[in-house]
Amino acid sequence: MKTFKQYYTESKVRLDKKCWKGYRKKGTKLKDGVRVNNCVEDEENVHKPVRPGILKRQTEGKLTCSKAKRLKSKQKNKGNNTAKAAQRFCNYRGCSC
């Protein structure tokens, strides 16, 4: 038979079986007094490009923030791969698009 202390400590531990897609378990941590899994991003998926070189093929010379902005503004469909790649470039470089 379990004691009150055993029930109390079990209720303070919430360990999920798996982490989200693209994350992996790296130990545990305390969150609001409850022990939970510490899910961190996989290093291999952090900067994995969707279509590498898509911006370099569409611009001449060195790719700059202004060229990326111009390329993004020319796109009618803002959800296509070129517009997304230009937005990622702007976010990575810190320029505002």
BAMAR-501825 format. One record per residue (C-alpha): residue in one letter; y negated, z, x. Coordinates in nm, 4 decimals, m for minus. Example, Ala and Ser with C-alpha at 12.3 -4.5 7.8 and 13.67 -1.06 7.14 Angstrom:
pt rest: A | yy: 0.4500 | zz: 0.7800 | xx: 1.2300
pt rest: S | yy: 0.1060 | zz: 0.7140 | xx: 1.3670
//
This chain:
pt rest: M | yy: 0.0000 | zz: 0.0000 | xx: 0.0000
pt rest: K | yy: m0.3446 | zz: m0.0937 | xx: 0.1304
pt rest: T | yy: m0.6155 | zz: 0.1631 | xx: 0.1706
pt rest: F | yy: m0.9743 | zz: 0.1278 | xx: 0.0551
pt rest: K | yy: m1.0850 | zz: 0.0604 | xx: 0.4129
pt rest: Q | yy: m0.8421 | zz: m0.2322 | xx: 0.4450
pt rest: Y | yy: m0.9643 | zz: m0.3858 | xx: 0.1168
pt rest: Y | yy: m1.3269 | zz: m0.3351 | xx: 0.2234
pt rest: T | yy: m1.2817 | zz: m0.5044 | xx: 0.5607
pt rest: E | yy: m1.0928 | zz: m0.7960 | xx: 0.4024
pt rest: S | yy: m1.3755 | zz: m0.8537 | xx: 0.1548
pt rest: K | yy: m1.6262 | zz: m0.8651 | xx: 0.4426
pt rest: V | yy: m1.4345 | zz: m1.1507 | xx: 0.6120
pt rest: R | yy: m1.4666 | zz: m1.5010 | xx: 0.4689
pt rest: L | yy: m1.2921 | zz: m1.7467 | xx: 0.6990
pt rest: D | yy: m1.2557 | zz: m2.0973 | xx: 0.5635
pt rest: K | yy: m0.9578 | zz: m2.3004 | xx: 0.6803
pt rest: K | yy: m1.1543 | zz: m2.6039 | xx: 0.7964
pt rest: C | yy: m1.5077 | zz: m2.7013 | xx: 0.8898
pt rest: W | yy: m1.6966 | zz: m3.0005 | xx: 0.7501
pt rest: K | yy: m1.6360 | zz: m3.3556 | xx: 0.8647
pt rest: G | yy: m1.7954 | zz: m3.4090 | xx: 1.2072
pt rest: Y | yy: m1.7910 | zz: m3.0350 | xx: 1.2836
pt rest: R | yy: m1.5410 | zz: m2.8147 | xx: 1.4620
pt rest: K | yy: m1.4740 | zz: m2.4419 | xx: 1.4642
pt rest: K | yy: m1.6155 | zz: m2.2520 | xx: 1.7608
pt rest: G | yy: m1.5381 | zz: m1.8866 | xx: 1.6969
pt rest: T | yy: m1.6882 | zz: m1.6701 | xx: 1.4244
pt rest: K | yy: m2.0262 | zz: m1.5137 | xx: 1.3499
pt rest: L | yy: m2.1783 | zz: m1.2521 | xx: 1.1210
pt rest: K | yy: m2.3857 | zz: m1.3857 | xx: 0.8334
pt rest: D | yy: m2.5394 | zz: m1.1274 | xx: 0.5975
pt rest: G | yy: m2.2761 | zz: m0.8756 | xx: 0.7046
pt rest: V | yy: m1.9856 | zz: m1.1141 | xx: 0.6373
pt rest: R | yy: m1.7788 | zz: m1.2696 | xx: 0.9179
pt rest: V | yy: m1.7649 | zz: m1.6487 | xx: 0.8754
pt rest: N | yy: m1.6529 | zz: m1.9459 | xx: 1.0864
pt rest: N | yy: m1.9047 | zz: m2.0808 | xx: 1.3358
pt rest: C | yy: m1.8919 | zz: m2.4570 | xx: 1.2718
pt rest: V | yy: m2.0726 | zz: m2.6682 | xx: 1.5336
pt rest: E | yy: m2.1240 | zz: m3.0439 | xx: 1.5572
pt rest: D | yy: m1.8814 | zz: m3.2440 | xx: 1.7670
pt rest: E | yy: m2.0478 | zz: m3.3623 | xx: 2.0868
pt rest: E | yy: m1.8863 | zz: m3.7026 | xx: 2.0580
pt rest: N | yy: m2.0384 | zz: m3.7704 | xx: 1.7129
pt rest: V | yy: m2.3935 | zz: m3.6491 | xx: 1.7785
pt rest: H | yy: m2.5507 | zz: m3.9770 | xx: 1.8937
pt rest: K | yy: m2.2846 | zz: m4.2269 | xx: 1.7973
pt rest: P | yy: m2.4683 | zz: m4.5495 | xx: 1.7084
pt rest: V | yy: m2.3740 | zz: m4.7461 | xx: 1.3982
pt rest: R | yy: m2.4378 | zz: m5.0880 | xx: 1.5517
pt rest: P | yy: m2.5452 | zz: m5.0591 | xx: 1.9158
pt rest: G | yy: m2.8039 | zz: m5.3069 | xx: 2.0375
pt rest: I | yy: m2.9186 | zz: m5.4181 | xx: 1.6914
pt rest: L | yy: m3.2856 | zz: m5.3539 | xx: 1.7744
pt rest: K | yy: m3.2763 | zz: m5.5092 | xx: 2.1214
pt rest: R | yy: m3.1371 | zz: m5.8321 | xx: 1.9792
pt rest: Q | yy: m3.4246 | zz: m5.8559 | xx: 1.7295
pt rest: T | yy: m3.7143 | zz: m5.7705 | xx: 1.9622
pt rest: E | yy: m3.8393 | zz: m5.9360 | xx: 2.2772
pt rest: G | yy: m3.8914 | zz: m5.7294 | xx: 2.5907
pt rest: K | yy: m3.8827 | zz: m5.3511 | xx: 2.6040
pt rest: L | yy: m3.8413 | zz: m5.1735 | xx: 2.2723
pt rest: T | yy: m4.1374 | zz: m4.9478 | xx: 2.1927
pt rest: C | yy: m4.2410 | zz: m4.7353 | xx: 1.8971
pt rest: S | yy: m4.4872 | zz: m4.9968 | xx: 1.7727
pt rest: K | yy: m4.2200 | zz: m5.2693 | xx: 1.7837
pt rest: A | yy: m3.9760 | zz: m5.0466 | xx: 1.5958
pt rest: K | yy: m4.2397 | zz: m4.9676 | xx: 1.3305
pt rest: R | yy: m4.3230 | zz: m5.3360 | xx: 1.2904
pt rest: L | yy: m3.9548 | zz: m5.4291 | xx: 1.2621
pt rest: K | yy: m3.8970 | zz: m5.1572 | xx: 1.0013
pt rest: S | yy: m4.1992 | zz: m5.2630 | xx: 0.7944
pt rest: K | yy: m4.0792 | zz: m5.6268 | xx: 0.7875
pt rest: Q | yy: m3.7511 | zz: m5.5267 | xx: 0.6215
pt rest: K | yy: m3.7497 | zz: m5.5693 | xx: 0.2437
pt rest: N | yy: m3.4401 | zz: m5.3542 | xx: 0.2019
pt rest: K | yy: m3.5154 | zz: m5.0189 | xx: 0.3696
pt rest: G | yy: m3.1472 | zz: m4.9210 | xx: 0.3513
pt rest: N | yy: m3.0081 | zz: m5.1949 | xx: 0.5745
pt rest: N | yy: m2.8812 | zz: m5.1305 | xx: 0.9276
pt rest: T | yy: m3.1909 | zz: m5.2690 | xx: 1.1014
pt rest: A | yy: m3.4302 | zz: m5.0444 | xx: 0.9104
pt rest: K | yy: m3.2066 | zz: m4.7423 | xx: 0.9673
pt rest: A | yy: m3.1808 | zz: m4.8174 | xx: 1.3389
pt rest: A | yy: m3.5599 | zz: m4.8486 | xx: 1.3649
pt rest: Q | yy: m3.6011 | zz: m4.5155 | xx: 1.1851
pt rest: R | yy: m3.3492 | zz: m4.3484 | xx: 1.4181
pt rest: F | yy: m3.5367 | zz: m4.4892 | xx: 1.7176
pt rest: C | yy: m3.8656 | zz: m4.3501 | xx: 1.5846
pt rest: N | yy: m3.7108 | zz: m4.0100 | xx: 1.5158
pt rest: Y | yy: m3.5525 | zz: m3.9949 | xx: 1.8614
pt rest: R | yy: m3.8728 | zz: m4.0965 | xx: 2.0396
pt rest: G | yy: m4.0951 | zz: m3.8710 | xx: 1.8261
pt rest: C | yy: m4.3242 | zz: m4.1444 | xx: 1.6947
pt rest: S | yy: m4.4151 | zz: m4.1474 | xx: 1.3253
pt rest: C | yy: m4.2809 | zz: m4.4332 | xx: 1.1145
//
